[in-house]
Amino acid sequence: MTHHGAEWNKRYASAERLFSASADETLMALTSDLKPGRAVDLGAGEGRNSLWLARQGWQVTAVDFADVALRRLADTASADGLPVSTVVADMTEFLRGGHLFDLVVLSFIHPAPGERADLLATAARAVAPGGHLFLLGHHLDSLGHGGPPDPDRLYTADRLDGAFPGLKVLRLENRERAAGDTGQALTDIVVWAERPVAAGVQP
């Protein structure tokens, strides 16, 4: 297990639940009209988005390097009879396996600057023709209020420009919200992109 995996396992083990159990509202809205297919939730954690997608009929693969979190996710999925499989792995290494998905989700994943381009490009390549990619993360404007304390890990539109080769970016915008626990004003960034289907090819 990586150092980061051990660190996150310690955090997850410190509480019965570390993060909200509610799926992200923007993800819910953007996928509401999509036909369910194969989805991958990268850095799935305890599975708030994975479980919601599975309840909508998606076949979900949840990837994280924290097995404590994935065990919680798997227990809930099993109890509710939901189609979620869990994979303990580094996200980028998993994606290099060549799997294709109809939906790729990266929710509040903030890689180091030297790792960001590789992860996002690899995630883009995992989107099947006609499929979509959803990214949600803390904007640089939230520094000191939410997200990593390292400003280089936070997102801006410039840092995401050209980050998703082969995809058509449909939305790249900021989202204002209040943190659920403190009410602190936060700024997120949202990306919604799709892989076009070649003319005459069925997705």
C-alpha positions as CSV (number, residue, x, y, z in Angstrom):
1,M,0.0,0.0,0.0
2,T,1.2,3.5,-0.8
3,H,2.0,6.0,1.9
4,H,-1.1,8.0,0.9
5,G,-3.2,4.9,1.1
6,A,-2.1,4.2,4.6
7,E,-2.7,7.9,5.5
8,W,-6.3,7.9,4.1
9,N,-7.1,4.5,5.8
10,K,-6.1,6.1,9.1
11,R,-8.5,9.0,8.4
12,Y,-11.3,6.8,7.4
13,A,-10.8,4.5,10.4
14,S,-11.0,7.5,12.8
15,A,-14.8,8.0,12.1
16,E,-17.8,5.9,11.4
17,R,-18.2,8.0,8.2
18,L,-15.7,10.6,7.1
19,F,-17.7,12.4,4.3
20,S,-21.3,13.1,3.3
21,A,-23.4,10.2,2.2
22,S,-25.3,12.3,-0.3
23,A,-24.3,12.2,-4.0
24,D,-23.2,15.4,-5.6
25,E,-26.1,17.4,-6.9
26,T,-24.4,18.6,-10.1
27,L,-23.5,15.0,-11.0
28,M,-27.1,13.9,-10.4
29,A,-28.4,16.7,-12.6
30,L,-26.0,16.1,-15.5
31,T,-26.5,12.4,-15.6
32,S,-30.3,12.4,-15.1
33,D,-31.0,12.1,-18.9
34,L,-28.3,9.6,-19.7
35,K,-28.9,6.0,-20.4
36,P,-27.1,4.0,-17.6
37,G,-24.1,2.0,-18.7
38,R,-20.6,1.4,-17.3
39,A,-19.3,4.0,-14.9
40,V,-16.0,4.3,-13.0
41,D,-15.8,6.4,-9.9
42,L,-12.1,7.4,-9.4
43,G,-11.1,8.0,-5.8
44,A,-14.6,6.7,-4.8
45,G,-14.0,6.8,-1.1
46,E,-17.0,5.6,0.9
47,G,-19.1,5.7,-2.3
48,R,-21.6,8.5,-2.1
49,N,-21.5,8.9,-5.9
50,S,-21.0,5.2,-6.7
51,L,-24.0,4.1,-4.7
52,W,-26.3,6.8,-6.2
53,L,-25.2,5.9,-9.7
54,A,-25.8,2.2,-9.0
55,R,-29.3,3.0,-7.8
56,Q,-30.0,4.6,-11.1
57,G,-29.0,1.4,-13.0
58,W,-25.3,2.1,-13.7
59,Q,-22.8,-0.8,-13.5
60,V,-20.2,0.9,-11.3
61,T,-16.5,0.3,-10.7
62,A,-15.3,2.1,-7.6
63,V,-11.5,2.7,-7.5
64,D,-9.6,4.0,-4.5
65,F,-6.3,3.2,-2.7
66,A,-8.0,3.3,0.7
67,D,-9.4,-0.2,1.3
68,V,-11.1,0.9,4.6
69,A,-13.4,3.2,2.6
70,L,-14.0,0.7,-0.1
71,R,-15.0,-2.0,2.4
72,R,-17.7,0.4,3.7
73,L,-18.9,1.0,0.1
74,A,-18.9,-2.7,-0.7
75,D,-20.9,-3.5,2.5
76,T,-23.6,-1.0,1.6
77,A,-23.7,-2.1,-2.0
78,S,-24.0,-5.7,-1.0
79,A,-26.7,-5.0,1.6
80,D,-28.7,-3.0,-1.0
81,G,-28.1,-5.4,-3.9
82,L,-26.4,-2.7,-6.0
83,P,-24.1,-3.4,-9.0
84,V,-20.8,-1.9,-7.6
85,S,-17.4,-3.6,-7.8
86,T,-14.5,-2.2,-5.8
87,V,-10.9,-2.0,-6.8
88,V,-8.1,-1.1,-4.5
89,A,-5.6,0.5,-6.8
90,D,-3.9,3.7,-7.9
91,M,-6.3,5.5,-10.2
92,T,-3.9,6.2,-13.0
93,E,-2.5,2.6,-12.9
94,F,-6.0,1.2,-13.0
95,L,-6.9,3.3,-16.0
96,R,-3.9,2.2,-17.9
97,G,-5.5,-1.2,-18.1
98,G,-7.4,0.1,-21.2
99,H,-10.9,-0.2,-19.8
100,L,-13.6,2.0,-21.4
101,F,-16.5,3.5,-19.6
102,D,-19.7,5.4,-20.5
103,L,-19.1,7.7,-17.5
104,V,-15.8,8.6,-15.8
105,V,-16.2,10.5,-12.4
106,L,-13.4,12.4,-10.6
107,S,-15.0,14.0,-7.6
108,F,-12.7,16.1,-5.3
109,I,-9.5,14.4,-6.5
110,H,-6.6,16.9,-6.4
111,P,-3.4,15.3,-7.6
112,A,0.0,17.0,-7.3
113,P,0.8,19.2,-10.3
114,G,3.3,16.7,-11.6
115,E,0.7,13.9,-11.6
116,R,-2.4,15.9,-12.7
117,A,-1.9,16.0,-16.5
118,D,-1.2,12.2,-16.6
119,L,-4.3,11.4,-14.5
120,L,-6.7,13.6,-16.4
121,A,-5.4,12.6,-19.8
122,T,-5.6,8.9,-18.9
123,A,-9.1,9.5,-17.5
124,A,-10.1,11.1,-20.8
125,R,-8.9,8.1,-22.8
126,A,-11.1,5.9,-20.7
127,V,-14.3,7.5,-21.9
128,A,-16.0,5.4,-24.5
129,P,-17.4,6.9,-27.7
130,G,-20.6,8.8,-26.7
131,G,-19.6,8.7,-23.1
132,H,-19.0,11.5,-20.6
133,L,-16.4,12.7,-18.1
134,F,-17.4,14.6,-14.9
135,L,-14.8,16.4,-12.8
136,L,-15.6,18.3,-9.6
137,G,-12.9,19.9,-7.5
138,H,-12.0,22.8,-5.3
139,H,-11.1,26.0,-7.1
140,L,-8.1,28.0,-6.2
141,D,-10.4,30.7,-4.7
142,S,-11.3,28.2,-2.0
143,L,-7.7,28.1,-0.7
144,G,-7.7,28.1,3.1
145,H,-11.4,27.3,3.3
146,G,-11.8,24.0,1.5
147,G,-9.6,21.4,-0.2
148,P,-5.9,20.8,0.1
149,P,-3.8,23.5,1.7
150,D,-1.3,23.3,-1.2
151,P,-2.5,26.0,-3.8
152,D,-0.8,24.1,-6.6
153,R,-3.3,21.2,-6.2
154,L,-6.4,23.3,-6.6
155,Y,-8.1,23.9,-9.9
156,T,-8.5,26.9,-12.2
157,A,-9.8,27.0,-15.7
158,D,-6.3,27.7,-17.0
159,R,-5.0,24.6,-15.3
160,L,-7.6,22.5,-16.9
161,D,-7.3,23.9,-20.4
162,G,-6.4,21.1,-22.8
163,A,-6.4,18.6,-20.0
164,F,-8.9,16.2,-21.7
165,P,-7.5,15.1,-25.1
166,G,-10.1,13.7,-27.5
167,L,-13.1,15.0,-25.5
168,K,-15.4,17.9,-26.2
169,V,-15.8,20.1,-23.1
170,L,-19.4,21.0,-22.7
171,R,-19.1,22.8,-19.4
172,L,-16.1,24.3,-17.6
173,E,-17.4,26.6,-14.9
174,N,-17.2,27.7,-11.3
175,R,-19.9,26.7,-8.8
176,E,-20.5,28.6,-5.6
177,R,-21.8,26.8,-2.5
178,A,-21.8,26.8,1.3
179,A,-19.9,24.1,3.1
180,G,-22.4,21.8,4.8
181,D,-20.7,21.7,8.2
182,T,-19.6,25.3,8.6
183,G,-21.6,27.3,6.0
184,Q,-18.3,28.7,4.7
185,A,-18.6,30.0,1.2
186,L,-16.6,27.8,-1.2
187,T,-15.9,27.8,-5.0
188,D,-15.8,24.6,-6.9
189,I,-14.9,24.0,-10.5
190,V,-17.1,21.7,-12.7
191,V,-16.1,20.0,-16.0
192,W,-18.6,18.1,-18.1
193,A,-17.1,16.6,-21.3
194,E,-18.0,14.0,-23.9
195,R,-16.3,11.8,-26.4
196,P,-18.0,12.4,-29.8
197,V,-19.2,9.5,-31.8
198,A,-17.6,9.1,-35.2
199,A,-20.0,9.6,-38.1
200,G,-21.8,6.3,-39.0
201,V,-20.6,4.6,-35.8
202,Q,-23.1,3.4,-33.1
203,P,-22.0,4.2,-29.5
